[in-house]
Amino acid sequence: MSSLESNFVMDVSAAVNELENILAEQLQKKLEGRLEQNHNRYEYEKLQQTFDKLKDLHTRSYASTRDSKQATTEAKERMNEKQVDLQDVIYEKRHILEEIVQCREFRSVYQDVELIPLKDFLSQAGPEYLENSDNPHQLMINRLKYELVVRKELKEQEESLQLERAELIKDNRKAQKKVDQFDKLLDDFVQSALPVEEALMTVNNKNQPEAMDTT
């Protein structure tokens, strides 16, 4: 429980205790026949002030609960967005892994290697891979070199995505843990406020006949 919540609970407890003391004193004086009109009016004003304080605390409690639930909703939305990002990373990883598997399955004899199509190679490769392209042997060597570079880049992309996925999973676990803790605190706080609401209703019901008598 935070310091603000602790202070709020202490304020509510103090107001309830003050209300109980006033009512107990009023009841005792009434039983003993010592409840005077002027004194009763003063006590009624004091009682009304206590009710006002409890109403104010109740209003603050409602506003705090509303804001807390809004914060929880926003945290869950952010977590859902991270989950979507994670799914995208998983999809990309699967795609890259499929590419890597295909690369690893190629046969060692260079003539049987599935190279990037010649048309794509000529349009995508840098000038260093296009030297002596009119020589078939040199062209094949250049294509193999370029294929190796491309596959290394794919491997680096796959490793980078694995790291990004691990970070996203770590962040999601931390966010989920915080949300779960916050939900528990919020539920506990709402439960702790129920007795105060019941006490307010009971005191209001008891006070209305006496207030009418004093008027």
C-alpha positions as CSV (number, residue, x, y, z in Angstrom):
1,M,0.0,0.0,0.0
2,S,1.3,3.4,-1.0
3,S,1.7,6.3,1.5
4,L,-1.2,8.1,-0.1
5,E,-3.5,5.1,0.3
6,S,-2.3,4.7,3.9
7,N,-3.0,8.3,4.7
8,F,-6.5,8.0,3.1
9,V,-7.3,4.9,5.2
10,M,-6.1,6.7,8.3
11,D,-8.3,9.7,7.5
12,V,-11.4,7.5,6.9
13,S,-10.7,5.6,10.2
14,A,-10.3,8.9,12.1
15,A,-13.6,10.3,10.7
16,V,-15.5,7.0,11.5
17,N,-14.1,7.0,15.0
18,E,-15.1,10.6,15.5
19,L,-18.6,9.8,14.2
20,E,-18.9,6.8,16.5
21,N,-17.9,8.9,19.5
22,I,-20.4,11.6,18.7
23,L,-23.2,9.2,18.3
24,A,-22.3,7.3,21.4
25,E,-22.1,10.5,23.4
26,Q,-25.5,11.6,22.0
27,L,-27.1,8.3,22.9
28,Q,-25.7,8.3,26.4
29,K,-27.0,11.8,27.1
30,K,-30.4,10.9,25.7
31,L,-30.6,7.9,27.9
32,E,-29.6,10.0,30.9
33,G,-32.0,12.8,30.0
34,R,-29.1,15.3,29.7
35,L,-29.7,16.1,26.0
36,E,-30.4,19.8,25.9
37,Q,-31.8,21.6,22.9
38,N,-29.0,24.1,22.4
39,H,-26.3,21.5,23.1
40,N,-28.0,19.1,20.8
41,R,-27.9,21.6,18.0
42,Y,-24.2,22.1,18.5
43,E,-23.7,18.4,18.5
44,Y,-25.8,18.1,15.3
45,E,-23.6,20.7,13.6
46,K,-20.5,18.7,14.7
47,L,-22.1,15.5,13.4
48,Q,-22.9,17.2,10.1
49,Q,-19.3,18.3,9.7
50,T,-18.2,14.7,10.3
51,F,-20.6,13.5,7.6
52,D,-19.3,16.1,5.2
53,K,-15.8,14.9,5.8
54,L,-16.8,11.3,5.2
55,K,-18.6,12.3,2.0
56,D,-15.5,14.2,0.8
57,L,-13.4,11.1,1.5
58,H,-15.9,9.0,-0.3
59,T,-15.7,11.3,-3.3
60,R,-11.9,11.1,-3.3
61,S,-12.1,7.3,-3.0
62,Y,-14.3,7.1,-6.1
63,A,-12.1,9.5,-8.1
64,S,-9.0,7.5,-7.1
65,T,-10.6,4.2,-8.0
66,R,-11.8,5.6,-11.4
67,D,-8.3,6.9,-12.1
68,S,-6.7,3.7,-11.1
69,K,-8.9,1.6,-13.3
70,Q,-8.2,4.0,-16.2
71,A,-4.4,3.6,-15.6
72,T,-4.9,-0.2,-15.5
73,T,-6.8,-0.2,-18.8
74,E,-4.1,1.9,-20.4
75,A,-1.4,-0.4,-19.1
76,K,-3.2,-3.4,-20.5
77,E,-3.6,-1.7,-23.9
78,R,0.1,-1.0,-24.0
79,M,0.8,-4.7,-23.1
80,N,-1.6,-5.7,-25.9
81,E,0.4,-3.5,-28.4
82,K,3.6,-5.2,-27.3
83,Q,2.0,-8.6,-27.8
84,V,1.1,-7.6,-31.3
85,D,4.7,-6.5,-31.9
86,L,5.9,-9.7,-30.5
87,Q,3.7,-11.7,-32.9
88,D,5.1,-9.7,-35.8
89,V,8.7,-10.5,-34.6
90,I,7.7,-14.2,-34.3
91,Y,6.4,-14.1,-37.9
92,E,9.5,-12.4,-39.2
93,K,11.7,-14.9,-37.3
94,R,9.8,-17.8,-38.8
95,H,10.2,-16.4,-42.2
96,I,13.9,-15.9,-41.7
97,L,14.4,-19.4,-40.2
98,E,12.7,-20.8,-43.3
99,E,15.1,-18.9,-45.4
100,I,18.1,-20.2,-43.3
101,V,16.8,-23.8,-43.5
102,Q,16.7,-23.5,-47.3
103,C,20.2,-22.1,-47.3
104,R,21.6,-24.9,-45.2
105,E,20.0,-27.6,-47.3
106,F,21.8,-26.6,-50.5
107,R,24.3,-29.2,-51.8
108,S,28.0,-28.5,-51.6
109,V,28.7,-28.8,-55.3
110,Y,28.5,-25.2,-56.4
111,Q,26.7,-26.1,-59.7
112,D,23.8,-27.5,-57.7
113,V,23.5,-24.5,-55.3
114,E,20.3,-22.5,-55.6
115,L,21.7,-19.1,-56.3
116,I,19.9,-15.8,-56.6
117,P,18.6,-15.7,-60.2
118,L,21.1,-14.2,-62.6
119,K,18.8,-11.4,-63.5
120,D,18.4,-10.4,-59.9
121,F,22.1,-10.8,-59.2
122,L,23.0,-8.4,-62.1
123,S,20.5,-5.8,-60.9
124,Q,21.2,-6.1,-57.1
125,A,24.9,-6.9,-56.7
126,G,27.5,-4.2,-56.3
127,P,30.0,-3.4,-58.9
128,E,32.7,-5.4,-57.1
129,Y,30.7,-8.6,-57.9
130,L,30.2,-7.7,-61.6
131,E,33.9,-7.6,-62.6
132,N,34.8,-9.9,-65.5
133,S,31.1,-10.9,-65.8
134,D,31.7,-11.9,-69.4
135,N,33.9,-14.8,-68.0
136,P,31.4,-17.7,-67.0
137,H,33.8,-19.1,-64.4
138,Q,34.4,-15.7,-62.8
139,L,30.7,-14.9,-63.0
140,M,29.9,-18.1,-61.0
141,I,32.6,-17.2,-58.4
142,N,31.1,-13.7,-58.1
143,R,27.6,-15.1,-57.7
144,L,28.8,-17.5,-54.9
145,K,30.5,-14.7,-53.1
146,Y,27.4,-12.5,-53.3
147,E,25.2,-15.4,-52.2
148,L,27.4,-15.9,-49.1
149,V,27.1,-12.2,-48.2
150,V,23.3,-12.2,-48.6
151,R,23.0,-15.3,-46.4
152,K,25.2,-13.8,-43.7
153,E,23.0,-10.8,-43.7
154,L,19.9,-13.0,-43.3
155,K,21.6,-14.7,-40.4
156,E,22.4,-11.4,-38.7
157,Q,18.8,-10.3,-39.1
158,E,17.6,-13.6,-37.5
159,E,19.9,-13.1,-34.5
160,S,18.8,-9.5,-34.2
161,L,15.2,-10.5,-34.2
162,Q,15.9,-13.2,-31.6
163,L,17.4,-10.5,-29.3
164,E,14.4,-8.2,-29.9
165,R,12.0,-11.0,-29.2
166,A,13.7,-11.8,-25.9
167,E,13.6,-8.2,-24.9
168,L,9.9,-8.0,-25.7
169,I,9.1,-11.1,-23.8
170,K,11.1,-9.7,-20.8
171,D,9.2,-6.4,-21.0
172,N,5.9,-8.1,-21.3
173,R,6.5,-10.3,-18.2
174,K,7.5,-7.2,-16.2
175,A,4.5,-5.3,-17.4
176,Q,2.1,-8.2,-16.6
177,K,3.6,-8.6,-13.1
178,K,3.1,-4.9,-12.4
179,V,-0.5,-4.9,-13.8
180,D,-1.3,-8.0,-11.6
181,Q,0.1,-6.3,-8.5
182,F,-1.8,-3.1,-9.3
183,D,-5.1,-5.0,-9.8
184,K,-4.6,-6.8,-6.5
185,L,-4.0,-3.5,-4.7
186,L,-7.0,-1.9,-6.4
187,D,-9.3,-4.8,-5.5
188,D,-8.1,-4.8,-1.9
189,F,-8.6,-1.0,-1.7
190,V,-12.2,-1.3,-3.0
191,Q,-12.9,-4.1,-0.6
192,S,-11.6,-2.0,2.3
193,A,-13.9,0.9,1.3
194,L,-17.0,-1.2,1.5
195,P,-17.4,-1.1,5.3
196,V,-17.1,2.7,5.2
197,E,-19.9,2.9,2.7
198,E,-22.1,0.6,4.8
199,A,-21.3,2.7,7.9
200,L,-22.2,5.9,6.1
201,M,-25.6,4.5,5.1
202,T,-26.3,3.2,8.6
203,V,-25.4,6.5,10.3
204,N,-27.4,8.5,7.7
205,N,-30.5,6.2,8.4
206,K,-30.1,6.7,12.1
207,N,-29.4,10.4,12.0
208,Q,-32.4,11.4,9.9
209,P,-35.1,10.9,12.6
210,E,-33.0,12.7,15.2
211,A,-32.4,15.6,12.9
212,M,-36.1,15.9,12.3
213,D,-36.7,15.9,16.1
214,T,-34.3,18.7,16.7
215,T,-35.9,20.9,14.0
